[in-house]
Amino acid sequence: MADLVSTPATVPQAYPLLSSIHSPADLKKLNLHELEQVAAECRKKVIELVSQNGGHFGSSLGVVELTVALHYVYNSPTDRIVWDVGHQAYVHKILTGRLAQMDTNRQYHGLAGFPKRSESPHDAFDTGHASTSISAAAGLAAARDLAGRKEKVVAIIGDGSLTGGMAFEAMNHLGDTKSDVLVILNDNQMAISPSTGGLKNYLVNLTLNKTYNRLRKFVWDSISLLHNEIGETAKTAVHRLEDGIKAAFTPGAYFEALGFRYFGPIDGHNIEQLTKALHEMRQLHHPKLLHVITTKGKGFKPAEENQPKWHASAGGFDIETGKNVKAPGKPAKPKYQEVFGEALVELALKDPTITAITAAMPSGTSLDLLQKAIPSRCFDVGIAEQHAVTFAAGLACGGFKPVCAIYSTFLQRGYDQLIHDVALQNLHVVFAIDRAGLVGEDGPTHHGAFDLSFLNAVPHLTIMAPGDEQELRNMLYTALYEIKGPVAIRYPRGSGSGATLHKEFTPIPVGKGRILREGRSVALLGIGTMSQRALETAALLETAGLDPLVCDMRFLKPLDTKMIDMAAERCTHIVTIEENSIIGGFGSSVVNYLHHAHPGVKCVTFGLPDDFVTHGSMDELYREVGLDAGSLSGKILEFYRDRP
């Protein structure tokens, strides 16, 4: 079990029925009216929780009734329930014995914001990225079948995750194996922003097809007869009638063609319908898909009216109005993603060859600004990072300048395409890599800990990281106009340092760093925002009698070896600081160069550990991994004094 912070043993009586639910077994003692009350109390708890601590919001509110019905009908943890992404699993956690700990959700040493096997036996699979649930469920079902067990396996997929390639691959495989798996399609027509693409249109048509829905009711009512009231001939006739209706009145009968029995759509907020449907699903021993229609943010008016905004919240809002109630402070510094989005719009308005691609994250990457300004040149391809990268390669081949805006951890999914389809052809694609480094409460599934390392090995790729917001603007301009091949710019989540932003763009000499502080004795080489951390560390070292040189290296590839030569000539000790895995990234490149060019210079590297960093506030995580200024200065002093 996870090392959780201590919490009160009881829950306030604002949740009179919910507080009596300690496991899914307790739900099975309740009647329909009581289940509805449990759902109402769960929704109230989620709203209260996120208003205080922040977290993913709209998705969990949308699956309240579905989650209650699932745990009423199925027998977790014997039956395996797999949540796609997992940001819709707060109610699942509440109903599986973690109600008293929910106030620690996403807090340091508290509950994780996503399902986690080490946290509870009810969490069948660790999740955090989209489109994985059906593949995981297929694997769990295969293990069950091989072992001769009888448990049920359920995958709940929604928030646009069905557009991901893995989901299609898994359904294709399951349809071939004929294994007993239930896929629940939580259809809210949303990813973080509204869903896009042909599949979304297909589902909308399916939902609105009145003829199909009238006939579906007849077939649905017939299914209950299949248990023991009619013979095999009649069963076959009903199945054929059902298949004929689907083929005639649905646009393509897509799921049936893949080998799934399709049922739905049904109201995902009606517990009576849901429990009846799920009871029927338990009796069918082959792949089936239950299509439920839900509203993201259900039960909280601001979230229903502005679903993209309320996908997640930082907390600190009034439960009645949704308005922020945090104490006013200094004006917020602009976020890196906003600086990027605004700069891209400025450049694209002047250059008709600039295009942009996002994988279902227009608001998360601030490409919604370009989407609004020049919609014809901004492409949301859905949760399909592999396609996004190769699509960008095609745009580059066609004479355009594509900017692929993507989170660091999401780019991991498109790594093969980055190598094979972009770098191998030396195409001019710009990767704007958001959420690089630690991301705080979202934890290890979302920390951008590896991009410098996995990009470092790719030929032809220029890799840079801005030290502040103005550097980001200039790097975007440099990437578009000063470099011919593929380029990666990585920048962190959250607000910048407050650097002055200039309207003009200034190109940066490719492969050249900058000196932030003159000094001798020890050189601190930072990359990205860790160059600012190096300055903070230098101030502490100065009080201890050292005179540090501080360099913002800016580029990993090409590496500024002349800057390293200068540092090696002035200083006896060199320190590298990066917010990336200590293996294979910036520090590794510097050490490799020094080994050949300056073997007498002592060097130590600081970065993220060879492990998965937990969730918590940024300050807590920096202290844990030793990348706060206090920890760094202490270790550097020890390094300098122990190795004169």
KAGI-V653040 format. One record per residue. N is the residue number from 1. RES is the residue in three letters. PHI is phi in whole degrees, -180 to 180 (999 if undefined). PSI is psi in whole degrees, 0 to 359 (NA if undefined). OMEGA is omega in degrees with one decimal (none if undefined). Layout:
<<N,RES,PHI,PSI,OMEGA> <N,RES,PHI,PSI,OMEGA>>
//
This chain:
<<1,MET,999,154,-179.3> <2,ALA,-70,154,176.4> <3,ASP,-80,93,-173.5> <4,LEU,-99,149,176.0> <5,VAL,-68,154,-179.1> <6,SER,-69,145,-178.8> <7,THR,-138,160,178.2> <8,PRO,-60,147,-177.6> <9,ALA,-76,340,-178.8> <10,THR,-121,162,178.7> <11,VAL,-112,138,-179.7> <12,PRO,-51,148,-175.9> <13,GLN,-73,11,168.4> <14,ALA,-63,346,-179.5> <15,TYR,-124,67,-170.8> <16,PRO,-62,320,-179.2> <17,LEU,-87,319,-179.2> <18,LEU,-61,325,-178.4> <19,SER,-67,346,177.2> <20,SER,-92,358,-179.2> <21,ILE,-95,106,-179.2> <22,HIS,-106,347,176.3> <23,SER,-162,166,178.1> <24,PRO,-58,335,179.4> <25,ALA,-60,329,180.0> <26,ASP,-68,332,178.5> <27,LEU,-64,326,-173.1> <28,LYS,-69,350,178.6> <29,LYS,-88,355,-171.2> <30,LEU,-98,156,174.0> <31,ASN,-92,178,-175.0> <32,LEU,-60,315,-179.9> <33,HIS,-60,319,-179.3> <34,GLU,-69,324,175.8> <35,LEU,-62,320,178.4> <36,GLU,-65,324,176.7> <37,GLN,-67,319,176.5> <38,VAL,-59,317,179.4> <39,ALA,-61,316,179.5> <40,ALA,-62,320,179.8> <41,GLU,-70,325,175.7> <42,CYS,-62,315,-179.7> <43,ARG,-62,317,178.4> <44,LYS,-62,319,-179.1> <45,LYS,-67,318,179.7> <46,VAL,-62,316,179.7> <47,ILE,-62,315,179.2> <48,GLU,-62,315,-178.2> <49,LEU,-60,309,-175.4> <50,VAL,-72,330,177.5> <51,SER,-62,332,-177.9> <52,GLN,-95,310,-171.4> <53,ASN,-103,350,-173.6> <54,GLY,78,175,178.2> <55,GLY,137,182,176.3> <56,HIS,-73,137,-162.9> <57,PHE,-126,294,-172.7> <58,GLY,-58,321,-176.0> <59,SER,-67,317,179.1> <60,SER,-67,322,177.3> <61,LEU,-63,328,-177.2> <62,GLY,-75,341,-176.4> <63,VAL,-115,22,-177.8> <64,VAL,-59,303,-177.2> <65,GLU,-65,321,178.4> <66,LEU,-61,317,-178.6> <67,THR,-67,317,177.6> <68,VAL,-61,314,-179.9> <69,ALA,-64,319,179.3> <70,LEU,-58,311,-177.3> <71,HIS,-76,343,173.4> <72,TYR,-75,321,-174.5> <73,VAL,-90,318,-176.5> <74,TYR,-94,167,-171.8> <75,ASN,-118,70,176.9> <76,SER,-73,141,10.0> <77,PRO,-93,2,177.5> <78,THR,-63,307,170.2> <79,ASP,-73,142,-173.5> <80,ARG,-103,120,-179.4> <81,ILE,-112,119,-176.3> <82,VAL,-112,124,-179.8> <83,TRP,-99,131,176.5> <84,ASP,-77,138,-173.3> <85,VAL,63,305,177.6> <86,GLY,99,351,178.6> <87,HIS,-75,357,176.0> <88,GLN,-103,17,-170.0> <89,ALA,-107,15,-179.5> <90,TYR,-63,318,-180.0> <91,VAL,-68,324,173.8> <92,HIS,-56,317,179.4> <93,LYS,-67,319,-179.9> <94,ILE,-60,319,-175.0> <95,LEU,-83,355,-177.4> <96,THR,-115,40,170.2> <97,GLY,87,14,-176.7> <98,ARG,-118,18,-178.5> <99,LEU,-58,313,-176.5> <100,ALA,-68,342,-179.6> <101,GLN,-101,358,-172.8> <102,MET,-64,335,177.9> <103,ASP,-67,347,176.3> <104,THR,-94,5,-176.3> <105,ASN,-57,126,179.0> <106,ARG,69,9,177.2> <107,GLN,-92,156,-179.5> <108,TYR,-57,125,-177.1> <109,HIS,67,13,176.7> <110,GLY,-103,194,178.2> <111,LEU,-62,146,176.0> <112,ALA,-76,155,178.8> <113,GLY,-77,356,-178.6> <114,PHE,-133,162,175.8> <115,PRO,-57,142,-175.6> <116,LYS,-147,119,-174.8> <117,ARG,-60,326,-179.9> <118,SER,-72,348,-177.3> <119,GLU,-91,325,-176.3> <120,SER,-160,143,174.7> <121,PRO,-67,345,177.8> <122,HIS,-78,345,176.5> <123,ASP,-89,101,-171.4> <124,ALA,-75,339,-174.2> <125,PHE,-159,134,175.9> <126,ASP,-68,131,180.0> <127,THR,-135,170,-178.9> <128,GLY,173,338,175.6> <129,HIS,-117,160,-170.2> <130,ALA,-81,158,167.3> <131,SER,74,17,-177.6> <132,THR,-98,343,-166.7> <133,SER,-64,320,-175.4> <134,ILE,-71,322,175.9> <135,SER,-62,314,180.0> <136,ALA,-63,318,179.1> <137,ALA,-63,321,177.9> <138,ALA,-62,319,178.1> <139,GLY,-66,317,177.7> <140,LEU,-63,321,178.9> <141,ALA,-67,320,177.6> <142,ALA,-63,319,177.6> <143,ALA,-63,318,177.0> <144,ARG,-60,313,-176.8> <145,ASP,-65,319,179.7> <146,LEU,-65,326,-178.7> <147,ALA,-86,353,178.9> <148,GLY,76,24,179.2> <149,ARG,-91,176,-173.5> <150,LYS,-126,5,-176.3> <151,GLU,-64,158,177.8> <152,LYS,-91,154,178.9> <153,VAL,-130,129,-177.1> <154,VAL,-128,135,173.0> <155,ALA,-118,128,177.0> <156,ILE,-109,117,-176.4> <157,ILE,-125,137,-178.6> <158,GLY,-166,196,-179.8> <159,ASP,52,44,176.0> <160,GLY,78,1,-174.1> <161,SER,-68,340,180.0> <162,LEU,-70,348,176.4> <163,THR,-79,347,-179.3> <164,GLY,-73,143,-176.3> <165,GLY,-58,323,-179.9> <166,MET,-60,324,-179.2> <167,ALA,-63,317,177.4> <168,PHE,-63,315,-179.2> <169,GLU,-61,318,-178.2> <170,ALA,-68,319,178.5> <171,MET,-65,320,178.5> <172,ASN,-60,318,180.0> <173,HIS,-70,315,-178.8> <174,LEU,-62,321,178.6> <175,GLY,-61,333,178.4> <176,ASP,-82,322,-177.2> <177,THR,-77,336,-178.7> <178,LYS,65,23,-177.1> <179,SER,-74,153,-177.5> <180,ASP,-77,94,177.5> <181,VAL,-137,136,172.7> <182,LEU,-103,124,171.8> <183,VAL,-104,123,175.8> <184,ILE,-103,117,177.5> <185,LEU,-92,105,176.7> <186,ASN,-83,96,-170.8> <187,ASP,-96,102,174.8> <188,ASN,-116,10,178.7> <189,GLN,58,28,-178.8> <190,MET,-134,147,158.3> <191,ALA,-102,245,164.9> <192,ILE,-85,313,168.9> <193,SER,-98,174,-179.3> <194,PRO,-54,139,179.9> <195,SER,-63,154,179.1> <196,THR,-129,166,169.1> <197,GLY,105,173,-176.4> <198,GLY,-65,325,-178.9> <199,LEU,-65,320,177.2> <200,LYS,-60,316,179.2> <201,ASN,-63,322,177.3> <202,TYR,-60,314,-177.8> <203,LEU,-67,322,177.1> <204,VAL,-62,315,178.4> <205,ASN,-60,320,180.0> <206,LEU,-64,318,-178.6> <207,THR,-66,323,-172.6> <208,LEU,-94,357,-176.4> <209,ASN,-74,100,-172.7> <210,LYS,-67,320,-179.6> <211,THR,-62,314,178.8> <212,TYR,-61,317,-175.0> <213,ASN,-68,328,175.6> <214,ARG,-67,314,-179.1> <215,LEU,-71,329,178.9> <216,ARG,-59,322,-178.5> <217,LYS,-61,320,178.2> <218,PHE,-63,313,-178.5> <219,VAL,-65,319,-179.1> <220,TRP,-60,315,178.8> <221,ASP,-64,332,-179.6> <222,SER,-73,335,-175.1> <223,ILE,-61,322,-177.9> <224,SER,-62,338,178.2> <225,LEU,-74,344,-172.2> <226,LEU,-73,347,-175.0> <227,HIS,-64,303,-176.2> <228,ASN,-156,7,-172.2> <229,GLU,-96,345,179.1> <230,ILE,-132,160,-177.2> <231,GLY,-82,179,-176.5> <232,GLU,-64,322,-179.7> <233,THR,-63,316,179.8> <234,ALA,-68,322,177.6> <235,LYS,-59,315,179.8> <236,THR,-62,322,-179.6> <237,ALA,-66,318,179.4> <238,VAL,-65,317,178.4> <239,HIS,-60,317,-178.9> <240,ARG,-67,322,176.8> <241,LEU,-62,315,179.1> <242,GLU,-60,312,-179.9> <243,ASP,-61,320,179.9> <244,GLY,-65,319,178.0> <245,ILE,-62,315,-178.9> <246,LYS,-64,318,-179.0> <247,ALA,-66,325,-175.9> <248,ALA,-82,327,-167.9> <249,PHE,-119,1,174.1> <250,THR,-111,150,-176.2> <251,PRO,-76,77,173.8> <252,GLY,107,345,-178.3> <253,ALA,47,49,-171.1> <254,TYR,-57,311,-175.5> <255,PHE,-68,323,177.4> <256,GLU,-64,323,179.9> <257,ALA,-66,333,178.2> <258,LEU,-82,354,178.4> <259,GLY,104,11,177.9> <260,PHE,-102,141,165.5> <261,ARG,-79,126,-177.2> <262,TYR,-100,133,176.1> <263,PHE,-133,136,179.1> <264,GLY,126,190,-0.6> <265,PRO,-80,151,176.6> <266,ILE,-126,165,-177.8> <267,ASP,-74,114,-178.2> <268,GLY,-76,2,177.0> <269,HIS,-115,11,178.8> <270,ASN,-109,104,-174.0> <271,ILE,-65,325,-180.0> <272,GLU,-63,313,177.7> <273,GLN,-63,318,-177.3> <274,LEU,-65,314,-178.2> <275,THR,-66,322,177.4> <276,LYS,-63,314,-178.8> <277,ALA,-63,317,-177.8> <278,LEU,-68,324,174.3> <279,HIS,-60,319,178.7> <280,GLU,-66,321,-179.8> <281,MET,-62,325,-179.2> <282,ARG,-61,334,-174.9> <283,GLN,-85,352,-175.9> <284,LEU,-102,127,-169.7> <285,HIS,-107,48,179.4> <286,HIS,-152,175,179.5> <287,PRO,-64,132,177.4> <288,LYS,-144,154,-179.7> <289,LEU,-126,124,176.7> <290,LEU,-104,120,-175.5> <291,HIS,-97,113,179.4> <292,VAL,-115,140,-179.6> <293,ILE,-101,121,-179.6> <294,THR,-129,167,176.0> <295,THR,-113,119,178.1> <296,LYS,-65,130,-178.3> <297,GLY,84,13,-174.9> <298,LYS,-51,129,175.2> <299,GLY,93,355,176.0> <300,PHE,-129,104,-168.3> <301,LYS,-53,313,179.2> <302,PRO,-58,324,-179.1> <303,ALA,-73,326,176.8> <304,GLU,-69,324,-175.7> <305,GLU,-81,335,179.2> <306,ASN,-137,76,-172.9> <307,GLN,-65,319,177.7> <308,PRO,-60,316,-179.1> <309,LYS,-62,321,-174.3> <310,TRP,-98,16,171.4> <311,HIS,-54,317,176.2> <312,ALA,-144,160,-179.5> <313,SER,-139,148,175.0> <314,ALA,-82,357,-179.3> <315,GLY,87,181,178.7> <316,GLY,75,38,178.4> <317,PHE,-123,157,179.2> <318,ASP,-77,129,-175.0> <319,ILE,-65,328,-177.4> <320,GLU,-77,320,-172.1> <321,THR,-110,338,-174.9> <322,GLY,83,359,-178.2> <323,LYS,-78,146,-179.6> <324,ASN,-67,132,-179.7> <325,VAL,-118,12,177.1> <326,LYS,-66,147,-179.8> <327,ALA,-61,135,179.8> <328,PRO,-64,143,179.4> <329,GLY,-135,208,177.5> <330,LYS,-68,152,177.1> <331,PRO,-55,136,-176.7> <332,ALA,-64,138,173.8> <333,LYS,-75,148,-178.0> <334,PRO,-65,146,176.6> <335,LYS,-77,151,178.4> <336,TYR,-57,318,-177.7> <337,GLN,-63,324,179.4> <338,GLU,-70,319,177.2> <339,VAL,-61,317,176.9> <340,PHE,-62,310,-176.5> <341,GLY,-61,318,179.8> <342,GLU,-68,319,179.2> <343,ALA,-63,320,-179.2> <344,LEU,-64,319,177.8> <345,VAL,-62,315,179.4> <346,GLU,-57,316,-178.5> <347,LEU,-73,320,-177.0> <348,ALA,-68,330,177.7> <349,LEU,-66,336,179.6> <350,LYS,-98,340,-173.7> <351,ASP,-126,106,-177.1> <352,PRO,-70,356,179.0> <353,THR,-92,352,-179.8> <354,ILE,-80,129,175.1> <355,THR,-129,168,179.7> <356,ALA,-143,149,-178.1> <357,ILE,-132,137,172.6> <358,THR,-134,151,177.3> <359,ALA,-103,78,176.6> <360,ALA,68,20,-177.2> <361,MET,-129,49,180.0> <362,PRO,-62,317,179.5> <363,SER,-76,324,-179.1> <364,GLY,-65,332,179.4> <365,THR,-105,359,-175.0> <366,SER,67,18,171.1> <367,LEU,-73,352,174.8> <368,ASP,-62,336,176.8> <369,LEU,-66,316,177.2> <370,LEU,-72,324,178.8> <371,GLN,-58,324,178.9> <372,LYS,-79,321,-175.4> <373,ALA,-77,316,-177.6> <374,ILE,-138,74,-173.4> <375,PRO,-59,331,-176.6> <376,SER,-70,343,-178.3> <377,ARG,-113,17,176.1> <378,CYS,-124,122,-172.0> <379,PHE,-117,118,171.2> <380,ASP,-100,110,-173.8> <381,VAL,-93,6,-176.0> <382,GLY,83,183,-177.8> <383,ILE,-76,80,-172.9> <384,ALA,-153,71,-173.6> <385,GLU,-64,323,178.6> <386,GLN,-61,313,177.5> <387,HIS,-62,320,-178.7> <388,ALA,-57,316,-176.8> <389,VAL,-68,313,-178.9> <390,THR,-71,327,173.3> <391,PHE,-60,318,176.5> <392,ALA,-63,321,177.9> <393,ALA,-62,320,177.7> <394,GLY,-65,320,176.2> <395,LEU,-61,318,178.9> <396,ALA,-64,319,177.4> <397,CYS,-63,333,-178.6> <398,GLY,-88,7,173.9> <399,GLY,96,9,178.9> <400,PHE,-103,169,177.3> <401,LYS,-109,92,-178.3> <402,PRO,-82,137,173.2> <403,VAL,-114,114,-178.2> <404,CYS,-98,104,-178.2> <405,ALA,-92,121,-169.0> <406,ILE,-156,144,176.9> <407,TYR,-68,151,-179.3> <408,SER,-55,311,-176.8> <409,THR,-70,336,178.7> <410,PHE,-79,331,177.6> <411,LEU,-65,335,176.5> <412,GLN,-54,327,-178.8> <413,ARG,-72,336,-179.1> <414,GLY,-103,21,-173.7> <415,TYR,-64,317,179.7> <416,ASP,-61,318,-179.6> <417,GLN,-67,323,177.7> <418,LEU,-60,317,-179.7> <419,ILE,-72,305,-167.1> <420,HIS,-79,321,-172.2> <421,ASP,-100,339,-179.2> <422,VAL,-108,298,-172.9> <423,ALA,-68,319,-177.8> <424,LEU,-61,327,177.7> <425,GLN,-93,0,-179.7> <426,ASN,54,46,-177.3> <427,LEU,-84,147,-178.6> <428,HIS,-84,82,174.3> <429,VAL,-115,132,178.2> <430,VAL,-101,122,176.3> <431,PHE,-100,114,175.0> <432,ALA,-94,103,-168.5> <433,ILE,-100,101,-178.9> <434,ASP,-85,163,177.5> <435,ARG,57,38,175.2> <436,ALA,-82,136,-175.4> <437,GLY,91,196,-178.6> <438,LEU,-72,147,-178.6> <439,VAL,-122,5,174.8> <440,GLY,88,231,-167.5> <441,GLU,-69,342,178.0> <442,ASP,-73,339,167.8> <443,GLY,79,199,-167.0> <444,PRO,-63,334,178.7> <445,THR,-72,343,-175.4> <446,HIS,-121,354,175.6> <447,HIS,-65,129,177.4> <448,GLY,-86,72,-169.4> <449,ALA,-94,351,-166.9> <450,PHE,-125,357,-169.7> <451,ASP,-66,320,178.3> <452,LEU,-61,324,-178.9> <453,SER,-72,311,-175.4> <454,PHE,-77,337,175.7> <455,LEU,-80,331,-174.5> <456,ASN,-58,331,-175.2> <457,ALA,-86,356,-172.4> <458,VAL,-91,120,177.6> <459,PRO,-63,157,175.3> <460,HIS,73,352,-171.5> <461,LEU,-91,126,171.3> <462,THR,-89,131,-176.0> <463,ILE,-125,123,178.6> <464,MET,-138,160,-178.5> <465,ALA,-144,123,-177.9> <466,PRO,-76,146,176.1> <467,GLY,-87,343,177.8> <468,ASP,-156,182,-173.5> <469,GLU,-66,319,179.8> <470,GLN,-66,324,175.7> <471,GLU,-61,324,178.2> <472,LEU,-63,315,177.8> <473,ARG,-59,314,-177.8> <474,ASN,-68,325,179.0> <475,MET,-69,323,177.4> <476,LEU,-63,316,177.8> <477,TYR,-62,315,179.3> <478,THR,-61,317,-179.1> <479,ALA,-62,323,-176.7> <480,LEU,-80,329,-169.3> <481,TYR,-124,348,-177.0> <482,GLU,-113,355,-175.2> <483,ILE,-129,141,-176.3> <484,LYS,-96,326,-175.5> <485,GLY,-95,199,-178.9> <486,PRO,-70,146,-176.5> <487,VAL,-136,141,173.3> <488,ALA,-123,129,173.4> <489,ILE,-118,119,-179.3> <490,ARG,-111,136,-179.1> <491,TYR,-146,159,-169.7> <492,PRO,-87,172,171.1> <493,ARG,-76,151,169.4> <494,GLY,92,193,-172.9> <495,SER,-78,154,178.1> <496,GLY,-83,195,-175.8> <497,SER,-87,352,-175.8> <498,GLY,90,20,179.8> <499,ALA,-63,148,177.5> <500,THR,-67,130,-179.9> <501,LEU,-98,130,-179.9> <502,HIS,-104,142,-179.8> <503,LYS,-65,325,-178.3> <504,GLU,-77,148,173.2> <505,PHE,-99,135,179.5> <506,THR,-119,119,179.1> <507,PRO,-64,146,179.2> <508,ILE,-103,132,176.0> <509,PRO,-57,124,-174.3> <510,VAL,-65,130,178.5> <511,GLY,79,19,-178.1> <512,LYS,-120,129,175.1> <513,GLY,-89,190,178.8> <514,ARG,-144,149,178.0> <515,ILE,-88,126,178.4> <516,LEU,-98,333,180.0> <517,ARG,-149,125,175.4> <518,GLU,-74,146,179.0> <519,GLY,178,181,179.5> <520,ARG,-142,186,178.0> <521,SER,75,303,179.5> <522,VAL,-137,136,-179.8> <523,ALA,-109,128,175.9> <524,LEU,-105,113,179.8> <525,LEU,-105,111,178.9> <526,GLY,-109,157,174.6> <527,ILE,-130,139,-176.8> <528,GLY,68,212,-177.6> <529,THR,-69,348,174.7> <530,MET,-70,347,173.0> <531,SER,-68,325,173.9> <532,GLN,-69,323,175.8> <533,ARG,-65,326,176.9> <534,ALA,-64,322,176.9> <535,LEU,-64,317,177.6> <536,GLU,-61,319,179.9> <537,THR,-66,321,179.2> <538,ALA,-61,322,178.7> <539,ALA,-62,321,177.1> <540,LEU,-70,321,179.0> <541,LEU,-66,328,179.4> <542,GLU,-63,322,178.2> <543,THR,-67,340,178.0> <544,ALA,-94,6,174.5> <545,GLY,100,2,178.4> <546,LEU,-93,163,179.3> <547,ASP,-128,77,-170.4> <548,PRO,-73,143,166.7> <549,LEU,-89,133,-179.9> <550,VAL,-122,126,179.9> <551,CYS,-124,133,170.3> <552,ASP,-95,106,-172.1> <553,MET,-73,330,175.0> <554,ARG,67,319,-177.0> <555,PHE,-119,135,166.9> <556,LEU,-91,319,175.2> <557,LYS,-135,124,-6.8> <558,PRO,-72,142,-180.0> <559,LEU,-75,137,-179.8> <560,ASP,-80,84,-177.2> <561,THR,-70,334,177.1> <562,LYS,-67,323,175.8> <563,MET,-65,320,178.5> <564,ILE,-68,320,176.5> <565,ASP,-59,315,179.8> <566,MET,-61,315,179.6> <567,ALA,-63,320,-179.7> <568,ALA,-68,329,178.4> <569,GLU,-75,326,-178.2> <570,ARG,-85,329,-168.3> <571,CYS,-123,150,176.8> <572,THR,-90,342,-176.6> <573,HIS,-130,136,177.8> <574,ILE,-124,136,180.0> <575,VAL,-123,133,173.2> <576,THR,-111,142,-178.2> <577,ILE,-133,125,179.6> <578,GLU,-145,149,175.5> <579,GLU,-99,67,-175.0> <580,ASN,-158,162,177.7> <581,SER,-51,138,-179.7> <582,ILE,-66,345,-177.7> <583,ILE,-98,120,168.0> <584,GLY,85,4,-176.0> <585,GLY,-104,223,-175.5> <586,PHE,-63,309,-178.7> <587,GLY,-59,320,179.2> <588,SER,-61,320,179.4> <589,SER,-67,319,179.3> <590,VAL,-66,315,179.4> <591,VAL,-61,317,179.7> <592,ASN,-62,318,178.9> <593,TYR,-67,315,-179.5> <594,LEU,-62,324,-179.3> <595,HIS,-57,323,-178.2> <596,HIS,-91,323,-172.4> <597,ALA,-96,330,-176.0> <598,HIS,-143,67,-173.4> <599,PRO,-64,342,-178.8> <600,GLY,-84,348,-177.6> <601,VAL,-84,133,-179.5> <602,LYS,-86,140,-176.0> <603,CYS,-139,141,173.8> <604,VAL,-133,143,-177.3> <605,THR,-114,141,175.7> <606,PHE,-126,136,179.4> <607,GLY,-169,199,178.7> <608,LEU,-79,145,-175.7> <609,PRO,-69,165,175.9> <610,ASP,-79,66,-176.3> <611,ASP,-164,174,175.5> <612,PHE,-97,120,-175.9> <613,VAL,-77,139,-176.8> <614,THR,-72,189,177.7> <615,HIS,-102,156,179.9> <616,GLY,160,182,177.0> <617,SER,-68,160,-178.9> <618,MET,-62,318,180.0> <619,ASP,-62,318,178.9> <620,GLU,-63,318,-178.0> <621,LEU,-71,320,176.8> <622,TYR,-60,319,178.2> <623,ARG,-66,319,-178.3> <624,GLU,-62,319,-176.8> <625,VAL,-92,359,176.6> <626,GLY,77,27,179.2> <627,LEU,-108,14,170.2> <628,ASP,-83,159,-174.3> <629,ALA,-61,322,-179.9> <630,GLY,-63,313,179.2> <631,SER,-64,316,-178.8> <632,LEU,-62,314,-177.6> <633,SER,-63,321,178.6> <634,GLY,-64,316,-179.4> <635,LYS,-70,324,-179.8> <636,ILE,-69,321,175.9> <637,LEU,-61,317,178.5> <638,GLU,-63,316,178.2> <639,PHE,-61,316,-176.6> <640,TYR,-69,319,-175.8> <641,ARG,-80,329,-179.4> <642,ASP,-80,339,-176.6> <643,ARG,-129,69,-176.9> <644,PRO,-67,NA,none>>
//
